[in-house]
Amino acid sequence: MTNYHDIQFANNAYGTLSQAYATTATSIVLTTGHGARFPALTGSQYFFATLLDTSNNLEIVKVTARSTDTLTIVRAQEGTTARAFNTNDRVELRVTAGGLTILSDLDEILPDQSAATGKVLKVQVALQGFQL
């Protein structure tokens, strides 16, 4: 089960790779100082990042740890394929479909309301909306 509290975001976080990486790399090092632009992660926290080369080929990765400028990654997320990247290729924290799906999962966002005594938020499937 994915906990929506674990996914992290930052406005306009971007950096460049300090060296080239093969498709099998599970950690990448950003240009000095660029790591500070991305969220600090603890425990099970993570964020999705997009690796982008100069030809606009991209790969979405799940970043599971950040230590200064080093990111620990899980490759080929959200239907993308692991690719090789070169020095100075970009790393960007973008909103992705996977991130939005996690945030839109009401079963994860709302606590169990079976014992609620007041108004509760209910999903109205037929209406595709919410009702109090």
N, C-alpha and C positions, 0 to 999 in steps of 0.2 A: 504494500500500500504506500502510495506517495503522499507525503504530508505537504500541503501547500505552504506551510510556514518555512519549509526548507529551501524553496526556490528563492533566489536573490536577484535583484536588479540594480542597475546604476544608470543614471542618465549619461548618454553619450560616451560611454567607456569604449576606448579603442587603444590599440597599440600596434607595434610592428614586431615581427620575429627577429631575434638577434642572430639566427643562423638558419640553414636549410634543415628540413625534417622529412624523413621517409614516411610512408603510409603506416608504418608500425609503431611510430613514436607514441608514448603514453604520457610524456611530459614535454612541454615546450617552454623555452625561455624567451621572454620579451626583451626588447631594447631597454636598457637601464632606465629605471624610473617609471616605465609604462605600467607595471603591475599595480601601482597605487591607484590607478584609475578604475580598477575593477573591485568588486566587493571582497572584503575579507570574509573567509569562510571558516566556520567551526562546526564540529560534529558532522551531521548528515546534510549540511547545507551545500548547495550547488547553484550554478547558473549555466545557461546555454550560451555559447559563443559561436560566432561564425568566422571561419578562416577563409580568406579571400585572396586569390592571387591576382597578378596584373592583367590576366585575361578574363577576369570576373568569374573564374571557376570557384566554387565554394564548397565548403563542408561545414556542417553543424556538429559541434562537439559539446559534450557535457563536462563542465569543469567542476571537479570534485574537491579540489584543494588549491590554495594559492599561498605561496611562500615568497614574499617580496616580488620578484619578477618571474617566478617559475609557476606555471599552471600545470596541474595534473589533470589529464583529460581522458574521456572515454570517446573513442572515435566513431564516426559514421552514424550520427543520430538523425532521427526524423527523416529517414529515407535517403539520406545523402551517402556518398561513398568516400571512404578514406582516400585522400590524395596526398601527393608529395607537395611540399611548400618550400619556398625559397626565402633567403634573407630579405627582410623588409616587406614581405607579404603582410597583409593586415589581419588583425584579430579584432573583432568588434562584438560588443554585447548588444545584440539586437533582440527585439521581441520576436519570438518564433511561435509557430502554431502549437508546438508541444508545450511551451510555457503557458500559453493562453488556455489550452485544454486543461492543464493542471489547475489553473486559477478558476476555471469555470465549473469544476466538479463540486457541486453543492454538497455531496455526501462527505467530502473532505473539509469543506469550509464551515459547514454548520454542525454544531454538536447534536447529539441525540436529543430530540425534543419530545420524546414519548411521554415524559412526566411533566411537560410544561403546563402551567396553570393559566397563563395569559395568552396573548396572541402569539401565534407561531407563523413562520414563513412556510408556505406549502408550494410545491411545484404543481401547477395545473397542466398536465401533459397535453390535454386536448387544446388548450389555449396557447401552449408554448410560452408561458410566462409565469409570473409569480403572483401570489395573492397572500395578503395578511389575513 
